[in-house]
Structures are given as structure tokens and as C-alpha cells.
Amino acid sequence: MNTTQDLRSFQPSKALLCLGAAALFWLLSALNKPGYTLNVEYPIRFVYNDSLFTPTSPLPRTVQVNVSSDGWGLLRHSWLPFRVEPVNYVVKNPLQTSVINTASLAATVAEHVKKLHVNYVVADTLDIHFDRRLTKTIRLVADSLHINLAPRYVVSSVINLTPRTIQVEGPAKLVRGLPDTMLVKIPRKRILDNYDEEVPLNQLRHPLLQTSADRVAVSFEVGELLSPSVNNEKTKQ
């Protein structure tokens, strides 16, 4: 009889509630303890004279920082990249700078996160490279020798390009290697009527280059060559 009453008095919901309360107490106690460490992705903004210099490879948008604190502090900051302003990293001499100064960056990050102890910046892809910013004007010329016309058809007017020149801006080493004149190829095949289309300038597509235009308007007239017999018949008439 006592065994049956004990089984009836046992309530699984109360047991689970007690177990959950114990687990919560343990978790809260653990979060209050110091000495936890975590690698945090921290947003970074590079400050330099961008009118004179330009990066020759994409600059990182975040850096990985090792921080330590109690459990609560790390829990609050485990999603730092979405909640804080980027830290400014000043590049004083871009042409002489090839890596990020991790000690200086760690000190700057420490000023932003007062409640965390910044241990170090994780050394991962911290190379940065700059070059002088250069602008070059390139003349555009239609590639008239390779226009694909239908049989017996010819270009019967001047080939108009708008614009006739474009400005290209980017790293000096890359811009200096560009030609002074660039041929614009006409992509359409077997042309037999007047042409008036925009042509993309695919030759200048590069992640480090900026252009004043990425397309050029091309227009010209097309006429049909008449055979000698047709010309004679028109003359007789």
C-alpha cells in the first residue's frame, strides 16, 4: 500500500520543474564567473587620404579580436558586429604601410569596449597595400574593321560614339598600364539596317577601377550595295 501511494504522489512535472530550476541556477552561477574568452568579429573603418591614395586589394571590414570577461559580458558582446560603430584605424603613410599594427588596433578596440578586456587581435589576413590614386583619359574609337555586316551591306556614314572619351581612376600601377586609345567592338552580327545601340565597355571592368561611363552609345547608317546590272537598268530608265 505504501509503495502504491508513493508512486501516485510522484509528479513528473514537479520533478522536471525542480531539475530546470537547478540547471538555471547552475547556468547563472557559471555566467557570473570570470575568465571566459571569446573571439569577436569587430567592424573596422580605415581612415586615410582617399583623394591621393587607394587600396590595391579589398580592405577587411572586420577584424577578429580575442576578449575576456565573465559569462554575462561575453554573452552581451557575442554579436558585437551588429551593434557597435566601427573602430577607426588611421593609416598615416599608406605607401609605407603593408600590415595592420595589431597592438595599436587592440588598444583602439579596448577604448570602444570598456566592459571587456581585449587580449589581442587574431593575426589573420592583416595585410594591406596602397598605391597612389591616378586618373587617365582614354579615347574611344569604333573597331570599324571588324563590324559584322550582312552580305552586300556597308557602313554609309560616320560612326558616332557618345562619349568619345572616358576617365578611368584607380591605382597608379594599374591605370598606367591602360592604353591611350581603346577600340569599341560592335557585338551585333549580320547588320543590315541602321545601327543605334549602347555597347558595354567590358575591357575596363575591374574591382579597383572606377570609370566615368561603363557603356558607350554607337550609331551609324548602313546601306546596300547594288549590283552593276541593277545600276544599268536604273540608268536606262
C-alpha positions as CSV (number, residue, x, y, z in Angstrom):
1,M,0.0,0.0,0.0
2,N,2.8,2.5,0.8
3,T,4.5,1.7,-2.5
4,T,1.4,2.5,-4.4
5,Q,0.8,5.8,-2.6
6,D,4.4,6.8,-3.2
7,L,4.0,6.1,-7.0
8,R,0.8,8.1,-7.0
9,S,2.4,11.0,-5.2
10,F,5.3,11.2,-7.7
11,Q,4.5,14.0,-10.2
12,P,6.8,14.2,-13.2
13,S,6.0,17.9,-13.9
14,K,7.3,18.9,-10.5
15,A,10.4,16.8,-10.9
16,L,11.1,18.5,-14.3
17,L,10.5,21.9,-12.8
18,C,13.0,21.2,-10.0
19,L,15.5,19.9,-12.5
20,G,15.1,23.0,-14.7
21,A,15.4,25.3,-11.7
22,A,18.7,23.6,-10.7
23,A,20.0,23.8,-14.2
24,L,19.1,27.5,-14.4
25,F,20.8,28.2,-11.0
26,W,23.9,26.4,-12.3
27,L,23.9,28.4,-15.5
28,L,23.5,31.8,-13.7
29,S,26.3,30.8,-11.3
30,A,28.6,29.9,-14.2
31,L,27.9,33.1,-16.1
32,N,29.0,35.1,-13.1
33,K,32.4,33.5,-13.0
34,P,35.3,35.4,-14.7
35,G,37.9,34.0,-17.0
36,Y,35.9,33.3,-20.1
37,T,37.5,34.2,-23.5
38,L,35.9,34.6,-26.9
39,N,37.0,35.6,-30.4
40,V,34.8,38.5,-31.6
41,E,34.4,39.9,-35.1
42,Y,34.8,43.7,-34.7
43,P,33.9,46.1,-37.5
44,I,36.8,48.3,-38.7
45,R,37.0,51.5,-40.8
46,F,40.3,52.6,-42.4
47,V,41.0,56.3,-42.3
48,Y,43.4,57.7,-44.9
49,N,43.6,60.4,-47.6
50,D,41.5,58.7,-50.2
51,S,41.9,61.6,-52.7
52,L,45.6,60.7,-53.0
53,F,45.7,57.0,-52.3
54,T,43.7,53.9,-53.0
55,P,44.0,50.3,-51.7
56,T,45.3,47.7,-54.2
57,S,43.3,44.9,-52.6
58,P,40.0,45.0,-50.7
59,L,40.4,46.2,-47.2
60,P,38.9,44.0,-44.4
61,R,35.6,45.1,-43.0
62,T,36.0,43.3,-39.7
63,V,38.9,42.0,-37.6
64,Q,38.9,39.2,-35.1
65,V,39.7,40.2,-31.5
66,N,40.2,37.9,-28.6
67,V,38.5,39.3,-25.5
68,S,37.9,38.0,-21.9
69,S,35.2,38.8,-19.3
70,D,32.7,37.0,-17.2
71,G,30.0,35.0,-18.9
72,W,27.4,37.8,-18.9
73,G,29.8,40.2,-20.6
74,L,30.7,37.8,-23.4
75,L,27.1,36.9,-23.9
76,R,26.2,40.5,-24.4
77,H,29.0,41.1,-26.8
78,S,29.0,37.9,-28.8
79,W,27.0,39.8,-31.5
80,L,29.2,42.9,-31.5
81,P,29.5,43.4,-35.3
82,F,25.8,44.2,-35.5
83,R,25.6,46.6,-32.5
84,V,28.6,48.8,-32.4
85,E,30.2,51.5,-34.6
86,P,33.3,50.5,-36.5
87,V,36.6,51.3,-34.9
88,N,38.7,53.8,-36.9
89,Y,42.2,52.6,-37.9
90,V,44.3,55.5,-39.1
91,V,46.8,54.8,-41.9
92,K,49.3,57.7,-41.8
93,N,51.7,56.6,-44.5
94,P,49.7,54.4,-46.9
95,L,52.6,53.8,-49.3
96,Q,54.9,52.6,-46.5
97,T,52.2,50.5,-44.7
98,S,51.9,46.8,-45.5
99,V,50.3,45.3,-42.4
100,I,47.9,46.4,-39.6
101,N,49.6,47.2,-36.4
102,T,47.8,44.7,-34.1
103,A,49.0,46.3,-30.9
104,S,47.7,49.7,-31.8
105,L,44.5,48.3,-33.1
106,A,43.9,46.3,-29.9
107,A,44.4,49.4,-27.9
108,T,41.9,51.3,-30.0
109,V,39.3,48.5,-29.7
110,A,39.8,48.4,-26.0
111,E,38.6,52.1,-25.8
112,H,35.4,51.1,-27.5
113,V,34.5,48.1,-25.3
114,K,35.1,49.2,-21.8
115,K,33.4,46.2,-20.1
116,L,35.6,43.7,-21.9
117,H,39.3,43.0,-21.6
118,V,40.9,43.0,-25.1
119,N,43.7,40.4,-25.1
120,Y,45.0,40.6,-28.7
121,V,44.0,40.9,-32.3
122,V,43.9,37.5,-34.0
123,A,46.6,37.6,-36.8
124,D,44.5,36.6,-39.8
125,T,44.7,38.3,-43.3
126,L,46.0,41.6,-41.8
127,D,48.0,42.6,-44.9
128,I,47.0,46.0,-46.5
129,H,48.5,47.6,-49.6
130,F,48.0,51.1,-51.1
131,D,49.1,52.9,-54.3
132,R,48.7,56.5,-55.5
133,R,45.4,57.3,-57.0
134,L,45.7,58.2,-60.7
135,T,43.2,59.4,-63.3
136,K,43.6,58.8,-67.0
137,T,41.6,59.9,-70.1
138,I,41.1,57.2,-72.7
139,R,39.9,58.0,-76.3
140,L,37.3,55.6,-77.7
141,V,37.4,54.5,-81.3
142,A,35.0,52.2,-83.1
143,D,36.5,49.0,-84.3
144,S,35.3,49.6,-87.9
145,L,37.4,46.8,-89.4
146,H,35.5,44.1,-87.6
147,I,31.9,45.3,-87.9
148,N,29.9,42.2,-89.0
149,L,27.6,43.3,-91.8
150,A,25.2,41.3,-93.9
151,P,26.4,40.5,-97.4
152,R,26.4,43.4,-99.8
153,Y,25.9,45.9,-97.0
154,V,28.3,48.6,-96.0
155,V,28.7,51.4,-93.4
156,S,27.5,54.5,-95.2
157,S,28.0,57.2,-92.7
158,V,30.4,58.4,-89.9
159,I,30.4,56.2,-86.9
160,N,29.3,58.3,-83.9
161,L,30.4,57.5,-80.3
162,T,29.0,59.1,-77.2
163,P,31.1,59.7,-75.1
164,R,34.2,59.8,-77.2
165,T,36.5,59.8,-74.2
166,I,36.2,58.3,-70.7
167,Q,38.1,59.0,-67.4
168,V,39.5,56.0,-65.6
169,E,40.5,56.2,-61.9
170,G,42.4,53.7,-59.8
171,P,45.8,52.5,-58.5
172,A,48.6,54.2,-60.5
173,K,50.3,50.9,-61.5
174,L,47.1,49.6,-62.9
175,V,46.0,52.8,-64.6
176,R,49.4,53.4,-66.3
177,G,49.1,50.0,-68.0
178,L,45.9,51.1,-69.8
179,P,46.1,52.1,-73.5
180,D,45.6,55.8,-74.6
181,T,43.1,54.6,-77.2
182,M,40.5,51.8,-76.8
183,L,38.7,50.0,-79.6
184,V,35.0,49.6,-79.1
185,K,33.8,46.4,-80.7
186,I,30.3,46.2,-82.3
187,P,28.8,42.9,-80.9
188,R,25.8,42.5,-83.3
189,K,26.1,40.1,-86.2
190,R,25.0,40.4,-89.9
191,I,23.9,44.0,-89.6
192,L,21.7,45.2,-92.5
193,D,19.9,48.3,-91.1
194,N,21.0,51.5,-89.4
195,Y,22.7,50.8,-86.1
196,D,22.0,52.7,-82.8
197,E,22.8,50.8,-79.6
198,E,24.7,51.1,-76.3
199,V,27.8,48.9,-76.1
200,P,29.3,47.8,-72.7
201,L,33.0,48.7,-72.1
202,N,33.9,45.2,-70.7
203,Q,37.6,45.9,-71.1
204,L,37.6,48.3,-68.2
205,R,35.7,46.1,-65.7
206,H,37.9,45.7,-62.7
207,P,37.1,45.9,-59.0
208,L,39.8,48.5,-58.4
209,L,38.9,50.8,-61.4
210,Q,36.3,53.5,-61.5
211,T,35.1,54.8,-64.9
212,S,33.1,57.9,-65.8
213,A,31.0,55.6,-68.0
214,D,30.6,51.9,-68.4
215,R,28.7,52.0,-71.7
216,V,29.1,53.9,-75.0
217,A,26.4,54.8,-77.5
218,V,27.3,53.8,-81.0
219,S,25.3,54.8,-84.1
220,F,25.9,54.7,-87.9
221,E,24.0,54.3,-91.1
222,V,24.1,51.1,-93.2
223,G,23.4,50.9,-97.0
224,E,23.1,48.2,-99.5
225,L,25.5,47.9,-102.5
226,L,23.6,47.5,-105.7
227,S,24.9,45.1,-108.4
228,P,26.2,46.7,-111.7
229,S,23.2,45.2,-113.6
230,V,20.7,47.0,-111.3
231,N,22.6,50.2,-111.7
232,N,22.5,49.9,-115.5
233,E,18.7,49.3,-115.5
234,K,18.2,52.4,-113.3
235,T,20.4,54.4,-115.7
236,K,18.3,53.3,-118.8
237,Q,15.1,54.3,-117.0
